[in-house]
Amino acid sequence: MMRFRQQAAVRLLLAGALWAGLTQAYAEAQYQLEKVVELSRHGIRPPTPGNRTSIETATHRPWARWTTQDGELTGHGYAAVSNKGRWEGEHYRQLGLFTAGCPQPGDVYIRASPLQRTRATAQALADGAFPGCGVAIHRVAGEDDPLFQTDAFPATMTEPATQLAAVKQKAGDLAARQRALQPAADALKRAVCDPAADCSIFTTPWQIIQGKNGKVSIEGLSVMANMAETLRLGWSENLPLSQLAWGNITRADQITAILPLLTASYDLGNDVLYTAQKRGSILLNAMLEGVQQDAGNRHATPDTRWLLLVAHDTNIAMVRTLMDFSWTLAGYTRGNIPPGSSLVFERWRDKKSGERFLHVYFQAQSLDDLRRLQAMDDTHPLLRAEWHQPDCRLTEAGTLCPMQSAVRALSKNLDRRAITPVAYPAF
């Protein structure tokens, strides 16, 4: 009987391998990948200077100093992103998007936000995908890019009164929100609060406040979200446990337990539709133009096989809000945007019919894979969530959505008044 079961298992394994081979051949025969537009968050960094000030003030104690300057990409972060870039380069070569070796002219265009952590992340992705090729990283002159730093330009700035009203409407019963999140706040308090210090920030009622510049924040929640983000980044950085919440966090699930505070901060910040329409429309429009480029459409975006934009979680949050796209990846909370994660638009063509499709998804590494610098492979794949609507189809290439109807759906929340012309350096 045991021998029979072993033989049956072998037959099933061989049949599965054969089916997998046939499935791959079918996908290669029927669908062809033509273009990729990717919006990536920067990799792992220490807290920004402003965040450090706020979390140290709230907890009345200094937080760990990292090996890099506050807000800058770390060496560990570079390595993690380079691993991702290496996997993407190999993956897209296997799919026929690129040939072996260095990219040809027109194969790839990379644009980074002007900040160090985004520029260094873009370099890490390029070095991983195309090692030794010296792929150019493009950026605008100065410190503000109209695609990413949208609060610096008149057309994409929010109107203060409208912004405040939109946040209040989204917040609803703020006290009820705070009560629902008290378990996460208590877990964070146990991790970071010195019992001898004033830790009233964890129980003080939240308030919606608006600064002189019109920016709206949730007093109380914002600083706790900064703490949760700093601890998540510290876990991903593989900080010694003694330096991570003073030894009070030793497992990834303890990070997961405090991430609902970060989700709540997203909900009442960049995920507010009015905010996203004013500050995210220009970026989502550029991504949609990029993925349609040279498919019977001519736009100002680079006509390249892989358009890679490297920015911030705030940018991804606003774009996904306009798309009506949300996700919950294993080990994270709803809508979480880990370091090095990315929102991807792929354009595929059915070779038989000529019809074009969009494959839209969000991808990230797990908390532990980032901490271990785990290379991506079949055993350790990227976590992924796909966007879809009723007319999409499940294929061997993924969930493919008819291009015209997908673009209409993804464009429905754009504020055309907030979309201004964008120039692309050295293109």
VENURPE-V637164 format. One record per backbone hydrogen bond with DSSP energy under -0.5 kcal/mol. NH is the residue of the N-H (numbers start at 0). CO is the residue of the C=O. E is the energy in kcal/mol with one decimal. If there is no record, write none. Layout:
nh->[NH | NH]
co->[CO | CO]
e->[E | E]
//
This chain:
nh->[4 | 5 | 6 | 7 | 8 | 9 | 10 | 11 | 12 | 13 | 14 | 15 | 16 | 17 | 18 | 19 | 20 | 21 | 22 | 23 | 24 | 25 | 26 | 27 | 28 | 29 | 30 | 31 | 32 | 33 | 34 | 35 | 36 | 37 | 38 | 39 | 39 | 40 | 41 | 42 | 45 | 51 | 52 | 53 | 54 | 55 | 56 | 57 | 58 | 59 | 60 | 71 | 73 | 77 | 78 | 79 | 80 | 81 | 82 | 83 | 84 | 85 | 86 | 87 | 88 | 89 | 90 | 91 | 92 | 93 | 94 | 95 | 96 | 97 | 106 | 108 | 109 | 110 | 111 | 112 | 118 | 119 | 120 | 121 | 122 | 123 | 124 | 125 | 126 | 127 | 128 | 129 | 132 | 137 | 137 | 147 | 148 | 149 | 151 | 152 | 155 | 156 | 156 | 159 | 162 | 163 | 164 | 165 | 166 | 167 | 168 | 169 | 170 | 171 | 173 | 176 | 177 | 178 | 179 | 180 | 181 | 184 | 185 | 186 | 187 | 188 | 189 | 190 | 191 | 192 | 194 | 196 | 198 | 201 | 202 | 203 | 206 | 208 | 208 | 210 | 213 | 216 | 218 | 218 | 221 | 223 | 224 | 225 | 226 | 227 | 228 | 229 | 230 | 231 | 232 | 233 | 234 | 235 | 236 | 237 | 238 | 242 | 243 | 243 | 244 | 246 | 246 | 247 | 248 | 249 | 253 | 254 | 254 | 255 | 256 | 257 | 257 | 258 | 258 | 260 | 261 | 262 | 263 | 264 | 265 | 266 | 267 | 268 | 270 | 271 | 275 | 276 | 277 | 278 | 279 | 280 | 280 | 283 | 284 | 285 | 286 | 287 | 288 | 289 | 290 | 291 | 292 | 293 | 294 | 296 | 303 | 304 | 305 | 306 | 307 | 307 | 308 | 308 | 309 | 310 | 310 | 315 | 316 | 317 | 318 | 319 | 320 | 321 | 322 | 323 | 323 | 324 | 331 | 334 | 335 | 339 | 340 | 341 | 342 | 343 | 343 | 344 | 345 | 346 | 347 | 347 | 348 | 349 | 350 | 350 | 351 | 353 | 356 | 357 | 358 | 359 | 360 | 361 | 362 | 363 | 369 | 370 | 371 | 372 | 372 | 373 | 376 | 382 | 384 | 386 | 391 | 392 | 394 | 394 | 397 | 399 | 399 | 400 | 402 | 405 | 406 | 407 | 408 | 409 | 410 | 411 | 411 | 413 | 414 | 415 | 417 | 418 | 419 | 424 | 426]
co->[0 | 1 | 2 | 3 | 4 | 5 | 6 | 7 | 8 | 9 | 10 | 11 | 12 | 13 | 14 | 15 | 16 | 17 | 18 | 19 | 20 | 21 | 22 | 23 | 24 | 25 | 26 | 348 | 94 | 346 | 346 | 304 | 344 | 306 | 342 | 37 | 308 | 340 | 310 | 116 | 71 | 47 | 48 | 49 | 50 | 51 | 52 | 53 | 54 | 55 | 55 | 68 | 43 | 73 | 74 | 75 | 76 | 77 | 78 | 79 | 80 | 81 | 82 | 83 | 84 | 85 | 86 | 87 | 88 | 89 | 90 | 92 | 91 | 91 | 103 | 305 | 135 | 307 | 137 | 309 | 114 | 115 | 116 | 117 | 118 | 119 | 120 | 121 | 122 | 123 | 124 | 125 | 129 | 109 | 135 | 144 | 144 | 147 | 148 | 149 | 152 | 152 | 153 | 157 | 158 | 159 | 160 | 161 | 162 | 163 | 164 | 165 | 166 | 167 | 171 | 172 | 173 | 174 | 175 | 176 | 178 | 180 | 181 | 182 | 183 | 184 | 185 | 186 | 187 | 188 | 192 | 193 | 196 | 198 | 199 | 199 | 218 | 206 | 216 | 214 | 210 | 208 | 206 | 216 | 217 | 219 | 220 | 221 | 222 | 223 | 224 | 225 | 226 | 227 | 228 | 229 | 230 | 231 | 232 | 234 | 233 | 239 | 239 | 240 | 242 | 240 | 243 | 244 | 243 | 247 | 250 | 250 | 251 | 251 | 252 | 253 | 254 | 254 | 255 | 257 | 258 | 258 | 259 | 260 | 261 | 262 | 263 | 265 | 265 | 268 | 271 | 272 | 273 | 274 | 275 | 275 | 276 | 279 | 280 | 281 | 282 | 283 | 284 | 285 | 286 | 287 | 288 | 296 | 291 | 291 | 301 | 105 | 106 | 35 | 108 | 305 | 37 | 306 | 110 | 39 | 308 | 311 | 312 | 313 | 314 | 315 | 316 | 317 | 318 | 319 | 320 | 319 | 328 | 326 | 332 | 41 | 337 | 362 | 38 | 341 | 360 | 36 | 358 | 34 | 345 | 356 | 31 | 354 | 29 | 348 | 29 | 349 | 347 | 400 | 345 | 357 | 343 | 384 | 341 | 382 | 365 | 366 | 367 | 368 | 369 | 368 | 379 | 363 | 361 | 359 | 388 | 399 | 392 | 397 | 394 | 392 | 397 | 357 | 355 | 401 | 402 | 403 | 404 | 405 | 406 | 407 | 408 | 410 | 276 | 413 | 414 | 415 | 417 | 422 | 423]
e->[-2.4 | -2.2 | -2.6 | -2.6 | -2.6 | -2.2 | -2.5 | -2.5 | -2.4 | -2.7 | -2.7 | -2.6 | -2.4 | -2.6 | -2.8 | -2.7 | -2.4 | -2.7 | -3.1 | -2.5 | -2.4 | -2.7 | -2.6 | -2.6 | -2.1 | -2.8 | -2.5 | -2.3 | -0.6 | -3.1 | -1.3 | -2.8 | -3.0 | -2.8 | -2.9 | -0.6 | -3.2 | -3.0 | -1.3 | -0.6 | -0.7 | -2.8 | -2.0 | -2.0 | -2.6 | -2.3 | -2.0 | -1.9 | -1.6 | -1.5 | -0.9 | -2.1 | -2.0 | -2.5 | -2.3 | -2.5 | -2.3 | -2.6 | -2.1 | -1.6 | -2.8 | -2.6 | -2.1 | -2.6 | -2.8 | -2.2 | -2.9 | -2.8 | -1.7 | -2.3 | -1.5 | -1.3 | -2.4 | -1.0 | -2.4 | -2.4 | -0.5 | -2.6 | -2.7 | -2.4 | -2.4 | -2.9 | -1.2 | -2.5 | -1.9 | -2.1 | -2.5 | -2.3 | -2.8 | -2.1 | -2.6 | -2.9 | -1.8 | -2.8 | -0.6 | -1.0 | -2.5 | -1.4 | -1.7 | -1.0 | -1.2 | -0.6 | -0.9 | -0.5 | -2.8 | -2.5 | -2.2 | -2.2 | -2.1 | -2.3 | -2.2 | -2.2 | -2.7 | -1.9 | -1.3 | -1.8 | -2.3 | -2.3 | -2.2 | -1.4 | -1.2 | -2.2 | -3.0 | -2.1 | -2.1 | -2.5 | -2.4 | -1.2 | -2.1 | -2.4 | -0.6 | -2.8 | -0.8 | -1.6 | -1.8 | -1.9 | -1.3 | -0.6 | -2.7 | -2.6 | -1.9 | -2.4 | -2.9 | -0.7 | -2.8 | -1.3 | -2.7 | -1.9 | -1.9 | -2.6 | -2.5 | -2.3 | -2.4 | -2.4 | -2.7 | -2.2 | -2.4 | -2.4 | -1.9 | -1.5 | -2.2 | -2.1 | -0.5 | -1.0 | -0.8 | -1.1 | -0.8 | -2.0 | -1.1 | -0.5 | -1.0 | -0.8 | -0.7 | -2.1 | -1.6 | -0.6 | -1.2 | -1.0 | -0.6 | -1.4 | -0.8 | -2.1 | -2.3 | -1.6 | -2.3 | -2.7 | -1.5 | -1.7 | -2.2 | -1.3 | -2.6 | -2.8 | -2.1 | -2.7 | -2.7 | -0.6 | -0.7 | -2.5 | -2.5 | -1.6 | -2.2 | -2.4 | -2.6 | -2.3 | -2.1 | -1.3 | -1.2 | -2.6 | -1.8 | -0.6 | -1.5 | -1.5 | -1.7 | -2.9 | -2.7 | -0.7 | -3.3 | -0.6 | -2.6 | -3.3 | -0.5 | -1.7 | -2.8 | -2.1 | -2.1 | -2.8 | -1.7 | -1.7 | -1.5 | -0.6 | -0.9 | -2.4 | -2.4 | -3.9 | -2.1 | -2.2 | -1.8 | -2.3 | -2.7 | -0.5 | -3.3 | -3.2 | -2.4 | -3.0 | -0.6 | -2.4 | -2.4 | -3.2 | -3.3 | -0.8 | -0.5 | -3.1 | -2.9 | -3.0 | -2.5 | -0.5 | -2.1 | -2.7 | -2.4 | -1.9 | -2.2 | -1.9 | -2.4 | -0.6 | -0.7 | -2.6 | -0.9 | -2.9 | -2.2 | -2.7 | -2.2 | -3.0 | -0.7 | -2.1 | -1.6 | -2.6 | -0.9 | -2.5 | -2.4 | -2.4 | -2.8 | -2.0 | -2.2 | -2.8 | -1.5 | -0.7 | -0.7 | -1.9 | -0.5 | -0.8 | -1.9 | -1.2 | -0.7 | -0.6 | -1.4]
//
